Amino acid sequence: MKRTAGLTLIELMVVIAIAAIAMTSLAVRGFARDDGDRSLLRLRQLLALAAERAEIGGAAIAVDFEPGGYRFLRLDTRGQWLPPTGESALVEPRLEPDLHWRGLEVGGVAVPLRLVFAGQMPDFVLRVATTTAEVKLVGRPNGSVVLLAAAEATP
């Protein structure tokens, strides 16, 4: 019996199985990277929001960066840091197991992992590691928060 050019059913099934495994592994890696990127973008937006709320509302807002996440606090009239109240994106603590805090500098000085917004946004650099990269979140007194690769110089 002479074989014609082409694939047998078994060969075709093996090729499809290999392609499916390759696509699945690429998709899983891509989703993990997307989650870290989304977490960093969400953090950047929430830091800008906290700075804006502190400036407009006249009450200090802090961010505590803790293992596995971060949370926002407000300074009450008795000088105590309490969780914010009301309907706000800042109320609930954020669980971010893919973000690892590497350090915080305010005005060029290393400080503990608490960032305080009181009036104008402080000049800060927050170093964060994800599963795929290390980045910097840079805040400036003009209210901007930018995301930079760790190797980039701060503007």
N, CA and C atoms as an extended XYZ file, in Angstrom:
465
Properties=species:S:1:pos:R:3:atomname:S:1:resname:S:1:resid:I:1 pbc="F F F"
N         0.842       -1.181        0.000 N   MET     1
C         0.000        0.000        0.000 CA  MET     1
C         0.888        1.245        0.000 C   MET     1
N         0.643        2.119       -0.887 N   LYS     2
C         1.441        3.325       -1.043 CA  LYS     2
C         0.825        4.458       -0.215 C   LYS     2
N         1.698        5.167        0.530 N   ARG     3
C         1.227        6.267        1.380 CA  ARG     3
C         1.220        7.560        0.574 C   ARG     3
N         0.145        8.321        0.703 N   THR     4
C         0.048        9.610        0.025 CA  THR     4
C         0.573       10.696        0.947 C   THR     4
N         0.893       11.832        0.383 N   ALA     5
C         1.382       12.958        1.180 CA  ALA     5
C         0.274       13.453        2.108 C   ALA     5
N         0.649       13.786        3.338 N   GLY     6
C        -0.322       14.281        4.295 CA  GLY     6
C        -0.100       13.663        5.665 C   GLY     6
N        -0.972       13.984        6.589 N   LEU     7
C        -0.855       13.503        7.964 CA  LEU     7
C        -1.918       12.451        8.238 C   LEU     7
N        -1.538       11.471        9.055 N   THR     8
C        -2.541       10.510        9.509 CA  THR     8
C        -3.321       11.155       10.640 C   THR     8
N        -4.396       10.525       11.019 N   LEU     9
C        -5.230       11.056       12.100 CA  LEU     9
C        -4.439       11.138       13.408 C   LEU     9
N        -3.633       10.152       13.701 N   ILE    10
C        -2.837       10.146       14.941 CA  ILE    10
C        -1.819       11.282       14.914 C   ILE    10
N        -1.136       11.469       13.796 N   GLU    11
C        -0.158       12.552       13.701 CA  GLU    11
C        -0.843       13.917       13.862 C   GLU    11
N        -1.998       14.070       13.287 N   LEU    12
C        -2.743       15.315       13.406 CA  LEU    12
C        -3.146       15.579       14.854 C   LEU    12
N        -3.586       14.532       15.565 N   MET    13
C        -3.971       14.691       16.981 CA  MET    13
C        -2.766       15.058       17.844 C   MET    13
N        -1.600       14.486       17.560 N   VAL    14
C        -0.387       14.825       18.318 CA  VAL    14
C        -0.019       16.286       18.090 C   VAL    14
N        -0.082       16.761       16.865 N   VAL    15
C         0.233       18.161       16.559 CA  VAL    15
C        -0.735       19.100       17.273 C   VAL    15
N        -2.011       18.770       17.261 N   ILE    16
C        -3.012       19.600       17.937 CA  ILE    16
C        -2.770       19.614       19.446 C   ILE    16
N        -2.436       18.469       20.028 N   ALA    17
C        -2.170       18.402       21.472 CA  ALA    17
C        -0.962       19.249       21.850 C   ALA    17
N         0.093       19.185       21.066 N   ILE    18
C         1.295       19.990       21.352 CA  ILE    18
C         0.966       21.476       21.245 C   ILE    18
N         0.219       21.857       20.227 N   ALA    19
C        -0.156       23.259       20.062 CA  ALA    19
C        -1.023       23.733       21.229 C   ALA    19
N        -1.936       22.885       21.690 N   ALA    20
C        -2.805       23.256       22.822 CA  ALA    20
C        -1.993       23.455       24.094 C   ALA    20
N        -1.033       22.574       24.350 N   ILE    21
C        -0.180       22.711       25.541 CA  ILE    21
C         0.637       23.990       25.462 C   ILE    21
N         1.209       24.287       24.299 N   ALA    22
C         2.003       25.506       24.138 CA  ALA    22
C         1.148       26.756       24.346 C   ALA    22
N        -0.037       26.789       23.782 N   MET    23
C        -0.922       27.942       23.934 CA  MET    23
C        -1.360       28.124       25.383 C   MET    23
N        -1.634       27.036       26.081 N   THR    24
C        -2.042       27.115       27.487 CA  THR    24
C        -0.930       27.695       28.341 C   THR    24
N         0.311       27.237       28.131 N   SER    25
C         1.410       27.760       28.948 CA  SER    25
C         1.653       29.236       28.667 C   SER    25
N         1.541       29.659       27.412 N   LEU    26
C         1.692       31.078       27.086 CA  LEU    26
C         0.573       31.911       27.692 C   LEU    26
N        -0.643       31.399       27.651 N   ALA    27
C        -1.783       32.127       28.208 CA  ALA    27
C        -1.649       32.292       29.706 C   ALA    27
N        -1.223       31.256       30.409 N   VAL    28
C        -1.075       31.334       31.864 CA  VAL    28
C        -0.017       32.363       32.231 C   VAL    28
N         1.108       32.352       31.544 N   ARG    29
C         2.149       33.349       31.812 CA  ARG    29
C         1.660       34.754       31.499 C   ARG    29
N         0.923       34.910       30.423 N   GLY    30
C         0.394       36.222       30.052 CA  GLY    30
C        -0.597       36.753       31.057 C   GLY    30
N        -1.488       35.899       31.592 N   PHE    31
C        -2.459       36.342       32.593 CA  PHE    31
C        -1.762       36.763       33.874 C   PHE    31
N        -0.744       36.047       34.292 N   ALA    32
C        -0.023       36.407       35.511 CA  ALA    32
C         0.619       37.778       35.354 C   ALA    32
N         1.201       38.040       34.209 N   ARG    33
C         1.834       39.331       33.962 CA  ARG    33
C         0.783       40.433       33.934 C   ARG    33
N        -0.360       40.154       33.311 N   ASP    34
C        -1.428       41.137       33.252 CA  ASP    34
C        -1.944       41.485       34.640 C   ASP    34
N        -2.064       40.492       35.537 N   ASP    35
C        -2.531       40.758       36.893 CA  ASP    35
C        -1.582       41.693       37.619 C   ASP    35
N        -0.276       41.461       37.503 N   GLY    36
C         0.700       42.344       38.136 CA  GLY    36
C         0.642       43.745       37.561 C   GLY    36
N         0.513       43.833       36.238 N   ASP    37
C         0.417       45.145       35.595 CA  ASP    37
C        -0.845       45.880       36.036 C   ASP    37
N        -1.954       45.158       36.103 N   ARG    38
C        -3.214       45.777       36.552 CA  ARG    38
C        -3.095       46.247       37.999 C   ARG    38
N        -2.452       45.445       38.839 N   SER    39
C        -2.282       45.823       40.244 CA  SER    39
C        -1.474       47.105       40.369 C   SER    39
N        -0.408       47.217       39.586 N   LEU    40
C         0.418       48.425       39.624 CA  LEU    40
C        -0.336       49.644       39.103 C   LEU    40
N        -1.100       49.469       38.033 N   LEU    41
C        -1.880       50.594       37.507 CA  LEU    41
C        -2.952       51.028       38.498 C   LEU    41
N        -3.605       50.051       39.152 N   ARG    42
C        -4.615       50.371       40.164 CA  ARG    42
C        -3.963       51.123       41.330 C   ARG    42
N        -2.801       50.655       41.789 N   LEU    43
C        -2.097       51.330       42.881 CA  LEU    43
C        -1.735       52.754       42.481 C   LEU    43
N        -1.239       52.945       41.262 N   ARG    44
C        -0.886       54.292       40.797 CA  ARG    44
C        -2.102       55.214       40.837 C   ARG    44
N        -3.237       54.723       40.367 N   GLN    45
C        -4.453       55.528       40.361 CA  GLN    45
C        -4.946       55.822       41.774 C   GLN    45
N        -4.864       54.839       42.673 N   LEU    46
C        -5.323       55.051       44.044 CA  LEU    46
C        -4.419       56.020       44.799 C   LEU    46
N        -3.115       55.985       44.528 N   LEU    47
C        -2.219       56.955       45.165 CA  LEU    47
C        -2.554       58.376       44.703 C   LEU    47
N        -2.817       58.548       43.432 N   ALA    48
C        -3.205       59.872       42.921 CA  ALA    48
C        -4.536       60.315       43.530 C   ALA    48
N        -5.473       59.375       43.661 N   LEU    49
C        -6.771       59.690       44.268 CA  LEU    49
C        -6.604       60.091       45.732 C   LEU    49
N        -5.790       59.360       46.476 N   ALA    50
C        -5.574       59.684       47.892 CA  ALA    50
C        -4.956       61.074       48.040 C   ALA    50
N        -3.988       61.386       47.195 N   ALA    51
C        -3.364       62.712       47.252 CA  ALA    51
C        -4.383       63.804       46.950 C   ALA    51
N        -5.226       63.567       45.952 N   GLU    52
C        -6.249       64.541       45.593 CA  GLU    52
C        -7.262       64.723       46.722 C   GLU    52
N        -7.717       63.621       47.307 N   ARG    53
C        -8.685       63.702       48.418 CA  ARG    53
C        -8.087       64.431       49.620 C   ARG    53
N        -6.816       64.172       49.916 N   ALA    54
C        -6.173       64.851       51.048 CA  ALA    54
C        -6.062       66.350       50.795 C   ALA    54
N        -5.733       66.703       49.557 N   GLU    55
C        -5.589       68.117       49.227 CA  GLU    55
C        -6.936       68.834       49.244 C   GLU    55
N        -7.942       68.223       48.651 N   ILE    56
C        -9.262       68.854       48.577 CA  ILE    56
C        -9.965       68.840       49.928 C   ILE    56
N        -9.900       67.694       50.628 N   GLY    57
C       -10.615       67.540       51.894 CA  GLY    57
C        -9.929       68.160       53.089 C   GLY    57
N        -8.645       68.459       52.967 N   GLY    58
C        -7.925       69.076       54.068 CA  GLY    58
C        -7.581       68.126       55.203 C   GLY    58
N        -7.801       66.828       55.036 N   ALA    59
C        -7.471       65.837       56.066 CA  ALA    59
C        -6.394       64.905       55.525 C   ALA    59
N        -5.420       64.590       56.363 N   ALA    60
C        -4.316       63.719       55.947 CA  ALA    60
C        -4.806       62.300       55.667 C   ALA    60
N        -4.253       61.705       54.637 N   ILE    61
C        -4.521       60.315       54.277 CA  ILE    61
C        -3.180       59.614       54.161 C   ILE    61
N        -3.077       58.422       54.749 N   ALA    62
C        -1.841       57.650       54.694 CA  ALA    62
C        -2.096       56.332       53.977 C   ALA    62
N        -1.022       55.779       53.439 N   VAL    63
C        -1.058       54.443       52.837 CA  VAL    63
C        -0.021       53.611       53.563 C   VAL    63
N        -0.467       52.512       54.155 N   ASP    64
C         0.453       51.559       54.776 CA  ASP    64
C         0.687       50.425       53.796 C   ASP    64
N         1.953       50.194       53.455 N   PHE    65
C         2.316       49.100       52.565 CA  PHE    65
C         2.732       47.928       53.445 C   PHE    65
N         1.931       46.877       53.421 N   GLU    66
C         2.133       45.722       54.292 CA  GLU    66
C         2.415       44.492       53.441 C   GLU    66
N         2.999       43.455       54.025 N   PRO    67
C         3.198       42.224       53.244 CA  PRO    67
C         1.862       41.729       52.689 C   PRO    67
N         1.802       41.523       51.393 N   GLY    68
C         0.591       41.001       50.767 CA  GLY    68
C        -0.444       42.038       50.393 C   GLY    68
N        -0.150       43.330       50.573 N   GLY    69
C        -1.135       44.328       50.186 CA  GLY    69
C        -0.854       45.705       50.760 C   GLY    69
N        -1.893       46.534       50.781 N   TYR    70
C        -1.781       47.889       51.324 CA  TYR    70
C        -3.163       48.345       51.766 C   TYR    70
N        -3.171       49.372       52.615 N   ARG    71
C        -4.444       49.929       53.075 CA  ARG    71
C        -4.283       51.423       53.297 C   ARG    71
N        -5.405       52.108       53.157 N   PHE    72
C        -5.437       53.556       53.350 CA  PHE    72
C        -6.003       53.859       54.727 C   PHE    72
N        -5.511       54.938       55.329 N   LEU    73
C        -5.970       55.396       56.641 CA  LEU    73
C        -6.191       56.902       56.561 C   LEU    73
N        -7.061       57.403       57.439 N   ARG    74
C        -7.269       58.854       57.517 CA  ARG    74
C        -6.949       59.296       58.942 C   ARG    74
N        -6.497       60.515       59.070 N   LEU    75
C        -6.172       61.074       60.382 CA  LEU    75
C        -7.417       61.753       60.933 C   LEU    75
N        -7.872       61.272       62.109 N   ASP    76
C        -9.080       61.873       62.689 CA  ASP    76
C        -8.706       63.097       63.525 C   ASP    76
N        -9.705       63.740       64.118 N   THR    77
C        -9.486       64.982       64.859 CA  THR    77
C        -8.701       64.776       66.145 C   THR    77
N        -8.625       63.528       66.635 N   ARG    78
C        -7.851       63.233       67.857 CA  ARG    78
C        -6.430       62.782       67.549 C   ARG    78
N        -6.063       62.818       66.256 N   GLY    79
C        -4.707       62.447       65.873 CA  GLY    79
C        -4.492       60.947       65.712 C   GLY    79
N        -5.572       60.186       65.538 N   GLN    80
C        -5.455       58.742       65.357 CA  GLN    80
C        -5.686       58.377       63.893 C   GLN    80
N        -4.921       57.389       63.412 N   TRP    81
C        -5.100       56.894       62.050 CA  TRP    81
C        -6.168       55.824       62.055 C   TRP    81
N        -7.237       56.045       61.289 N   LEU    82
C        -8.371       55.127       61.221 CA  LEU    82
C        -8.676       54.791       59.763 C   LEU    82
N        -9.330       53.648       59.517 N   PRO    83
C        -9.745       53.355       58.142 CA  PRO    83
C       -10.735       54.410       57.650 C   PRO    83
N       -10.667       54.766       56.378 N   PRO    84
C       -11.628       55.737       55.835 CA  PRO    84
C       -13.048       55.171       55.877 C   PRO    84
N       -14.011       56.042       55.876 N   THR    85
C       -15.413       55.623       55.879 CA  THR    85
C       -16.095       56.145       54.627 C   THR    85
N       -17.293       55.679       54.385 N   GLY    86
C       -18.066       56.147       53.242 CA  GLY    86
C       -17.837       55.294       52.020 C   GLY    86
N       -18.341       55.789       50.920 N   GLU    87
C       -18.197       55.081       49.657 CA  GLU    87
C       -16.998       55.650       48.917 C   GLU    87
N       -15.916       54.918       48.972 N   SER    88
C       -14.691       55.373       48.343 CA  SER    88
C       -13.850       54.168       47.958 C   SER    88
N       -13.036       54.350       46.936 N   ALA    89
C       -12.110       53.289       46.529 CA  ALA    89
C       -11.021       53.078       47.568 C   ALA    89
N       -10.921       53.995       48.527 N   LEU    90
C        -9.861       53.916       49.534 CA  LEU    90
C       -10.290       53.173       50.796 C   LEU    90
N       -11.534       52.739       50.893 N   VAL    91
C       -12.061       52.164       52.136 CA  VAL    91
C       -11.503       50.770       52.415 C   VAL    91
N       -11.565       49.889       51.455 N   GLU    92
C       -11.185       48.497       51.676 CA  GLU    92
C        -9.681       48.290       51.553 C   GLU    92
N        -9.079       47.488       52.458 N   PRO    93
C        -7.672       47.117       52.279 CA  PRO    93
C        -7.514       46.332       50.970 C   PRO    93
N        -6.399       46.486       50.317 N   ARG    94
C        -6.146       45.811       49.042 CA  ARG    94
C        -5.183       44.653       49.267 C   ARG    94
N        -5.573       43.475       48.865 N   LEU    95
C        -4.700       42.312       48.918 CA  LEU    95
C        -4.005       42.189       47.569 C   LEU    95
N        -2.699       42.270       47.587 N   GLU    96
C        -1.904       42.201       46.354 CA  GLU    96
C        -0.699       41.297       46.594 C   GLU    96
N        -0.895       39.980       46.601 N   PRO    97
C         0.217       39.078       46.900 CA  PRO    97
C         1.331       39.098       45.857 C   PRO    97
N         1.066       39.626       44.648 N   ASP    98
C         2.097       39.679       43.611 CA  ASP    98
C         2.976       40.920       43.704 C   ASP    98
N         2.632       41.848       44.594 N   LEU    99
C         3.429       43.064       44.765 CA  LEU    99
C         4.266       42.943       46.032 C   LEU    99
N         5.562       43.227       45.893 N   HIS   100
C         6.486       43.152       47.029 CA  HIS   100
C         7.181       44.502       47.165 C   HIS   100
N         7.030       45.123       48.329 N   TRP   101
C         7.549       46.468       48.569 CA  TRP   101
C         9.045       46.393       48.816 C   TRP   101
N         9.823       47.149       48.043 N   ARG   102
C        11.284       47.141       48.160 CA  ARG   102
C        11.830       48.372       48.864 C   ARG   102
N        11.024       49.407       49.001 N   GLY   103
C        11.493       50.594       49.699 CA  GLY   103
C        10.702       51.822       49.311 C   GLY   103
N        10.730       52.805       50.201 N   LEU   104
C        10.016       54.062       49.986 CA  LEU   104
C        10.947       55.210       50.359 C   LEU   104
N        11.032       56.186       49.471 N   GLU   105
C        11.796       57.408       49.732 CA  GLU   105
C        10.865       58.601       49.574 C   GLU   105
N        10.926       59.501       50.523 N   VAL   106
C        10.160       60.746       50.450 CA  VAL   106
C        11.163       61.884       50.509 C   VAL   106
N        11.158       62.702       49.475 N   GLY   107
C        12.122       63.794       49.407 CA  GLY   107
C        13.553       63.302       49.365 C   GLY   107
N        13.774       62.111       48.808 N   GLY   108
C        15.118       61.554       48.688 CA  GLY   108
C        15.622       60.845       49.928 C   GLY   108
N        14.786       60.731       50.961 N   VAL   109
C        15.182       60.090       52.219 CA  VAL   109
C        14.377       58.807       52.412 C   VAL   109
N        15.060       57.703       52.708 N   ALA   110
C        14.371       56.431       52.946 CA  ALA   110
C        13.533       56.540       54.223 C   ALA   110
N        12.288       56.090       54.140 N   VAL   111
C        11.356       56.147       55.272 CA  VAL   111
C        10.670       54.787       55.418 C   VAL   111
N        10.041       54.538       56.588 N   PRO   112
C         9.254       53.309       56.729 CA  PRO   112
C         8.133       53.279       55.688 C   PRO   112
N         7.549       52.120       55.490 N   LEU   113
C         6.563       51.922       54.421 CA  LEU   113
C         5.188       52.500       54.752 C   LEU   113
N         5.154       53.791       55.040 N   ARG   114
C         3.906       54.542       55.196 CA  ARG   114
C         4.078       55.859       54.455 C   ARG   114
N         3.183       56.093       53.507 N   LEU   115
C         3.214       57.316       52.723 CA  LEU   115
C         2.048       58.179       53.168 C   LEU   115
N         2.341       59.425       53.548 N   VAL   116
C         1.302       60.325       54.064 CA  VAL   116
C         1.074       61.461       53.075 C   VAL   116
N        -0.204       61.657       52.747 N   PHE   117
C        -0.618       62.770       51.905 CA  PHE   117
C        -1.306       63.790       52.809 C   PHE   117
N        -0.750       64.979       52.890 N   ALA   118
C        -1.344       66.051       53.689 CA  ALA   118
C        -1.170       67.343       52.890 C   ALA   118
N        -2.218       67.776       52.249 N   GLY   119
C        -2.108       68.936       51.369 CA  GLY   119
C        -1.495       68.517       50.051 C   GLY   119
N        -0.385       69.127       49.682 N   GLN   120
C         0.279       68.839       48.420 CA  GLN   120
C         0.924       67.444       48.444 C   GLN   120
N         0.908       66.751       47.304 N   MET   121
C         1.504       65.421       47.224 CA  MET   121
C         3.003       65.496       47.496 C   MET   121
N         3.522       64.592       48.318 N   PRO   122
C         4.965       64.591       48.550 CA  PRO   122
C         5.725       64.070       47.331 C   PRO   122
N         6.981       64.445       47.258 N   ASP   123
C         7.885       63.946       46.228 CA  ASP   123
C         8.369       62.579       46.717 C   ASP   123
N         7.888       61.477       46.094 N   PHE   124
C         8.223       60.144       46.609 CA  PHE   124
C         8.598       59.177       45.500 C   PHE   124
N         9.317       58.125       45.903 N   VAL   125
C         9.642       57.009       45.021 CA  VAL   125
C         9.358       55.736       45.803 C   VAL   125
N         8.438       54.928       45.296 N   LEU   126
C         8.096       53.636       45.889 CA  LEU   126
C         8.622       52.552       44.956 C   LEU   126
N         9.546       51.730       45.461 N   ARG   127
C        10.081       50.628       44.658 CA  ARG   127
C         9.252       49.380       44.940 C   ARG   127
N         8.786       48.741       43.863 N   VAL   128
C         7.904       47.577       43.960 CA  VAL   128
C         8.416       46.483       43.036 C   VAL   128
N         8.446       45.243       43.532 N   ALA   129
C         8.790       44.100       42.696 CA  ALA   129
C         7.528       43.295       42.427 C   ALA   129
N         7.392       42.843       41.190 N   THR   130
C         6.312       41.931       40.819 CA  THR   130
C         6.958       40.600       40.456 C   THR   130
N         6.159       39.671       40.013 N   THR   131
C         6.711       38.374       39.613 CA  THR   131
C         7.558       38.486       38.354 C   THR   131
N         7.421       39.562       37.596 N   THR   132
C         8.144       39.689       36.330 CA  THR   132
C         9.152       40.833       36.274 C   THR   132
N         9.061       41.819       37.147 N   ALA   133
C         9.941       42.981       37.042 CA  ALA   133
C         9.980       43.760       38.350 C   ALA   133
N        10.906       44.704       38.399 N   GLU   134
C        10.931       45.663       39.504 CA  GLU   134
C        10.678       47.035       38.902 C   GLU   134
N         9.790       47.794       39.545 N   VAL   135
C         9.383       49.096       39.017 CA  VAL   135
C         9.430       50.141       40.124 C   VAL   135
N         9.270       51.392       39.691 N   LYS   136
C         9.182       52.505       40.624 CA  LYS   136
C         7.894       53.259       40.345 C   LYS   136
N         7.185       53.595       41.407 N   LEU   137
C         6.077       54.537       41.322 CA  LEU   137
C         6.625       55.852       41.849 C   LEU   137
N         6.591       56.872       41.018 N   VAL   138
C         7.193       58.164       41.363 CA  VAL   138
C         6.098       59.204       41.456 C   VAL   138
N         5.991       59.848       42.612 N   GLY   139
C         5.022       60.907       42.823 CA  GLY   139
C         5.703       62.253       42.888 C   GLY   139
N         5.062       63.239       42.308 N   ARG   140
C         5.612       64.597       42.284 CA  ARG   140
C         4.622       65.580       42.894 C   ARG   140
N         5.098       66.696       43.428 N   PRO   141
C         4.211       67.683       44.046 CA  PRO   141
C         3.125       68.232       43.123 C   PRO   141
N         3.282       68.096       41.810 N   ASN   142
C         2.245       68.573       40.893 CA  ASN   142
C         1.044       67.625       40.842 C   ASN   142
N         1.099       66.513       41.589 N   GLY   143
C        -0.018       65.581       41.661 CA  GLY   143
C         0.101       64.380       40.750 C   GLY   143
N         1.156       64.308       39.950 N   SER   144
C         1.298       63.170       39.039 CA  SER   144
C         1.970       61.995       39.747 C   SER   144
N         1.554       60.798       39.355 N   VAL   145
C         2.187       59.562       39.791 CA  VAL   145
C         2.492       58.781       38.526 C   VAL   145
N         3.767       58.498       38.302 N   VAL   146
C         4.159       57.774       37.090 CA  VAL   146
C         4.796       56.447       37.464 C   VAL   146
N         4.716       55.516       36.540 N   LEU   147
C         5.247       54.176       36.703 CA  LEU   147
C         6.471       54.050       35.812 C   LEU   147
N         7.619       53.731       36.416 N   LEU   148
C         8.875       53.625       35.654 CA  LEU   148
C         9.495       52.259       35.896 C   LEU   148
N        10.218       51.754       34.897 N   ALA   149
C        11.017       50.558       35.116 CA  ALA   149
C        12.115       50.925       36.105 C   ALA   149
N        12.529       49.984       36.943 N   ALA   150
C        13.509       50.277       37.995 CA  ALA   150
C        14.816       50.797       37.432 C   ALA   150
N        15.173       50.402       36.224 N   ALA   151
C        16.439       50.834       35.637 CA  ALA   151
C        16.408       52.280       35.152 C   ALA   151
N        15.211       52.839       34.954 N   GLU   152
C        15.094       54.205       34.454 CA  GLU   152
C        15.437       55.210       35.551 C   GLU   152
N        16.025       56.295       35.183 N   ALA   153
C        16.288       57.376       36.137 CA  ALA   153
C        14.985       58.094       36.421 C   ALA   153
N        14.838       58.576       37.634 N   THR   154
C        13.618       59.323       37.966 CA  THR   154
C        13.682       60.686       37.280 C   THR   154
N        12.548       61.154       36.784 N   PRO   155
C        12.536       62.439       36.055 CA  PRO   155
C        12.770       63.623       36.967 C   PRO   155
